[in-house]
Amino acid sequence: MINTFDPETPMPIILDGTSLTCAQLIEAAARKRQVALAEGADLRIRRGRGVVEEIVSSGVKGYGITTGVGSQKEFAVPPEGMRDYNRRLARAHSTHMGGAVLPERRVRAALIILANEFSLGLSGVSAPLVQLIIAQINSGEMPQVSSYGTVGAADLIPMAQIADWLQSQPEALARGIPGPKETLSLINTNAVTLATGAEALIEAQAILRLGNLSLALSLEAFRGNLNAISEKVNQAHQRSGQAVVSAEIRDLLKNSQLWQEGAARRIQDPLSFRCGTQIHGALQELLVRAIAVWDEELNSVTDNPIVDSDDRSVRSHGNMDSTRMTLAIDGLRQAFAKAADIAGERLHKQQWTEFSGLPTGFSDENSPLGGVQFLNLGHLAASLITSIKIWAAPSLLLSVGQIADGVEDTAGHALHSVADFERILEALRLVFSIEIIVSIWAIQKRGLQTDSLGEGLRSCVAMITPELPIGREGLEVFSIEPIVAMLRNLAA
């Protein structure tokens, strides 16, 4: 099964079931690159399909092939009714209730994950179905799919809506799709959760970069003691993430006057400044691990049952369990919430004259006007940080209840964890942006020249300073949206 493309377009991402990454998935989902099946995938798919066809022709009981599914697994599906059963199974699981729908890119990403999984031949689906999926990924418009309906043991309802859309395509009707087991293979997957999580993890990398920039600016504006980020300090502890973050902060602060003897205002700063690289470093380690987990899950088969082409049988399993994914995201949500917490402490310390040595809230001398406190930036940050802490509560141990007559009595809740992770990232981008605004305001209040700052900070300070209403507070409503947009591009 070989796909051909215009030689002037980027080379397609090859789906081989073993090497798809979050970065590749997001690139293909955004239609920046097409996808194609690896050499040998067609043979594997046809071999797996052959096992399903043998089970159907022999009449042997095979879960989801010749029987119903879930609590109805003991009931046989007659050979002459298999296509009708599979068609109705997709429609029956596609229940709509309104509300939020998935962005098109995530539906496309879910299809890419399906195709990658099917390329191993372990699902037993037909070659025409996989060809149809590839064609829709590369050139088709995506359907509206609900973002609800999963508890973390396969994304049944949104994937059923995708299955129903696929099976309604003219090519599907012409090629006899769906055949035995094909609906079950399409819906018994965590593809929506994986697609959503992959996008969130790529975004998380940008948010951490923004957080490191924010920390560096706070150290600069506070006239912090840079001993805390020195190489000697990092060598004293075996923390790989801390070493990475400290190196990035040192690079941002390269040739800052703060490195000069006596430039720091204190022999030791508050912990929110002094422990910044330790906390961001722990976050860095968790993020690297979570992306590794996600990359592995993108190349794992969750379809139940799998087809064993060697002994011509099928094997039931629980690979759709998402506990591993939830653990990865639950930890990240808490780590990002901790980063938000100390960012809030730093931006408040900057405004607190006992700590900063500047007028409280950077207000005008002997005046009720002026400064960031006058604009309520501290309140905005505190509100966002409160929400972030609420969204950081672990999802894994939430009860799922007794679904499907008690058969489905546990679930991983991965999509719920990912959804709260996205909320945290969106709010934290605003918190870091507010901290950066406060720091640049403090830099201006101290009268620091741009060329005295760390080389990695100068362009950011020069870009954002004109956007701040310093000396004009209250004359017009201040919006931080343009600054947030600037910082989004900078972090990306």
Secondary structure, 3 states (H helix, E strand, C coil): CCCCCCCCCCCCEEECCCCCCHHHHHHHHCCCCCEEECCCHHHHHHHHHHHHHHHHHHCCCCCCCCECCHHHCCCECCHHHHHHHHHHHHHHCCCCCCCCECCHHHHHHHHHHHHHHHCCCCCCCCHHHHHHHHHHHHHCCCCCCECCCCCCECCHHHHHHHHHHHHCCHHHHHCCCCCCCHHHHHHCCCHHHHHHHHHHHHHHHHHHHHHHHHHHHHHHHHCCCHHHHCHHHHHCCCCHHHHHHHHHHHHHCCCCHHHCCCCCCCCCCCHHHHCHHHHHHHHHHHHHHHHHHHHHHHCCCCCCCEEECCCCEEECCCCCECHHHHHHHHHHHHHHHHHHHHHHHHHHHHHCHHHHCCCHHHCCCCCCCCHHHHCCHHHHHHHHHHHHHHHCCCCCCCCCCCECCCCECCCCCHHHHHHHHHHHHHHHHHHHHHHHHHHHHHHHHCCCCHHHCCHHHHHHHHHHHHHCCCCCECCECCCCHHHHHHHHHHHC
